[in-house]
Amino acid sequence: MRSDGDDDALSWDGDDALEARRPEMRPRRRRPQDSPRSDSAPKQPDAPAAASDPSAVQATDAGDDDEPQGLSTVALVALGILGGVYLLYTVGWVIGGVGMQAPVMFTLPAFLYQAALWLAVLAPALWFVAVLVVTRGAKDWVRIVWLIAGAALLVPWPFVVSGGGGAL
């Protein structure tokens, strides 16, 4: 019976070459907004402790590039749900606005009504993109709050009031 049989079953020829080409993993640096704030100056670690502590090495390494932090799973799901709500709002404004066109034409000229309809149809998409651009560096909850506020402000009332028929 061979003693290295278990090792052979878990490895392939050439694994050692792949291990040599694998890049070294570096610990991630903390962003300034993630670090705790204190009024006192940070303590300087003594030299022997700094040599053995990997976090001290990463703080002094100026060659690291800042990798942007990704969205959390909850924030990504919330953005997807709110993006879907804004898409439905756009469809609601189209249906409600076109259905309301005939009753309103006696109060507004056609070109003014068409301009207002296009602004109403584009408003949800513009709000969504504006919030994503303006809150790029902000916390996730700030972005979600602004998107919820826009969802409350941009409800397609012609569609909601008429039940989708567009006639008030």
C-alpha positions as CSV (number, residue, x, y, z in Angstrom):
1,M,0.0,0.0,0.0
2,R,1.3,3.4,-1.0
3,S,1.4,6.2,1.6
4,D,1.3,9.1,-0.8
5,G,-1.8,7.9,-2.6
6,D,-4.0,10.5,-0.9
7,D,-1.7,13.3,-2.0
8,D,-1.8,12.1,-5.6
9,A,-5.5,12.1,-5.7
10,L,-5.7,15.8,-4.7
11,S,-3.1,17.2,-7.0
12,W,-2.3,17.4,-10.7
13,D,1.0,17.5,-12.6
14,G,2.1,21.1,-12.9
15,D,0.5,22.4,-9.7
16,D,3.8,23.6,-8.5
17,A,4.3,25.8,-11.6
18,L,0.9,27.4,-11.0
19,E,1.7,28.1,-7.4
20,A,4.9,29.9,-8.4
21,R,2.9,32.2,-10.8
22,R,0.1,33.0,-8.4
23,P,0.3,36.7,-7.3
24,E,0.9,37.5,-3.6
25,M,-2.2,38.7,-1.8
26,R,-1.9,42.1,-0.1
27,P,-4.1,43.2,2.7
28,R,-6.5,45.9,1.8
29,R,-6.0,49.4,3.1
30,R,-8.8,51.1,4.9
31,R,-10.4,54.2,3.3
32,P,-10.2,57.4,5.3
33,Q,-13.9,57.5,5.9
34,D,-13.9,53.9,7.3
35,S,-11.2,54.6,9.8
36,P,-12.2,55.7,13.3
37,R,-11.7,59.4,14.0
38,S,-9.8,60.5,17.1
39,D,-8.7,63.9,18.2
40,S,-5.3,62.7,19.4
41,A,-2.4,62.0,17.0
42,P,-1.9,58.4,16.1
43,K,0.7,56.5,18.0
44,Q,3.9,55.5,16.2
45,P,4.6,51.8,16.6
46,D,8.1,50.8,17.7
47,A,10.3,49.2,15.1
48,P,10.2,45.5,16.1
49,A,6.4,45.5,16.4
50,A,6.0,47.3,13.1
51,A,8.2,44.7,11.3
52,S,5.9,41.8,12.4
53,D,2.6,43.7,12.1
54,P,1.3,43.6,8.4
55,S,-1.1,46.5,9.0
56,A,1.8,48.7,9.9
57,V,3.5,47.7,6.6
58,Q,0.4,48.5,4.6
59,A,0.1,52.0,6.1
60,T,3.6,52.9,5.1
61,D,3.5,51.3,1.6
62,A,2.8,54.2,-0.7
63,G,2.8,52.0,-3.8
64,D,-0.6,50.5,-3.2
65,D,-3.4,51.6,-5.4
66,D,-6.7,52.5,-3.9
67,E,-9.3,50.0,-5.0
68,P,-12.8,51.2,-4.9
69,Q,-15.1,49.5,-2.4
70,G,-18.0,47.6,-4.1
71,L,-21.6,47.9,-3.1
72,S,-22.9,45.6,-0.4
73,T,-25.4,42.9,-1.3
74,V,-28.2,44.7,0.4
75,A,-27.4,48.0,-1.4
76,L,-27.2,46.2,-4.7
77,V,-30.5,44.5,-4.3
78,A,-32.1,47.8,-3.1
79,L,-30.7,49.6,-6.2
80,G,-32.2,46.8,-8.4
81,I,-35.6,47.1,-6.8
82,L,-35.7,50.9,-7.0
83,G,-34.4,50.8,-10.5
84,G,-37.3,48.6,-11.4
85,V,-39.7,50.9,-9.6
86,Y,-38.3,53.9,-11.7
87,L,-38.7,51.9,-14.9
88,L,-42.3,51.1,-14.0
89,Y,-42.8,54.8,-13.2
90,T,-41.6,55.7,-16.7
91,V,-44.1,53.3,-18.3
92,G,-46.8,54.7,-16.0
93,W,-46.1,58.2,-17.2
94,V,-46.2,57.2,-20.8
95,I,-49.5,55.3,-20.4
96,G,-51.1,57.9,-18.2
97,G,-49.8,60.9,-20.2
98,V,-51.0,59.5,-23.6
99,G,-54.4,58.6,-22.1
100,M,-54.8,62.1,-20.7
101,Q,-53.9,63.8,-24.0
102,A,-57.4,64.1,-25.4
103,P,-59.1,65.6,-22.3
104,V,-56.4,68.2,-21.7
105,M,-55.9,69.4,-25.3
106,F,-58.5,72.1,-24.9
107,T,-56.4,73.8,-22.1
108,L,-52.9,73.5,-23.6
109,P,-51.4,73.8,-27.0
110,A,-50.2,70.5,-28.4
111,F,-46.4,71.3,-28.3
112,L,-46.6,72.4,-24.6
113,Y,-48.4,69.2,-23.7
114,Q,-45.9,67.1,-25.7
115,A,-42.9,68.8,-23.9
116,A,-44.5,68.3,-20.5
117,L,-45.2,64.6,-21.3
118,W,-41.6,64.0,-22.4
119,L,-40.3,65.7,-19.2
120,A,-42.6,63.6,-17.1
121,V,-41.5,60.4,-18.9
122,L,-37.8,61.2,-18.6
123,A,-38.0,62.4,-15.0
124,P,-37.6,59.0,-13.3
125,A,-34.6,58.0,-15.4
126,L,-33.0,61.4,-14.8
127,W,-33.6,61.2,-11.1
128,F,-32.1,57.7,-10.9
129,V,-29.0,58.7,-12.8
130,A,-28.5,62.0,-11.0
131,V,-28.7,60.3,-7.6
132,L,-26.1,57.7,-8.7
133,V,-23.8,60.3,-10.0
134,V,-24.2,62.8,-7.1
135,T,-23.9,60.2,-4.3
136,R,-21.0,58.3,-5.8
137,G,-18.7,58.8,-2.8
138,A,-21.4,58.8,-0.2
139,K,-22.6,55.9,2.0
140,D,-25.0,53.4,0.6
141,W,-27.9,54.4,2.9
142,V,-27.7,58.1,1.6
143,R,-28.1,56.8,-1.9
144,I,-31.1,54.6,-0.9
145,V,-32.8,57.5,1.0
146,W,-32.5,59.8,-2.1
147,L,-33.9,57.1,-4.4
148,I,-36.8,56.4,-2.0
149,A,-37.5,60.2,-1.8
150,G,-37.6,60.3,-5.7
151,A,-39.9,57.3,-5.8
152,A,-42.3,59.2,-3.5
153,L,-42.1,62.4,-5.6
154,L,-42.3,60.9,-9.1
155,V,-45.4,58.8,-8.7
156,P,-47.3,58.8,-12.1
157,W,-50.5,60.3,-10.8
158,P,-52.4,60.2,-14.1
159,F,-51.9,56.4,-14.2
160,V,-52.6,55.9,-10.5
161,V,-55.8,58.0,-10.4
162,S,-57.3,56.6,-13.5
163,G,-56.4,53.0,-12.9
164,G,-54.2,52.9,-16.0
165,G,-56.9,54.1,-18.4
166,G,-55.5,57.7,-18.5
167,A,-59.0,59.3,-18.4
168,L,-59.5,61.5,-15.3
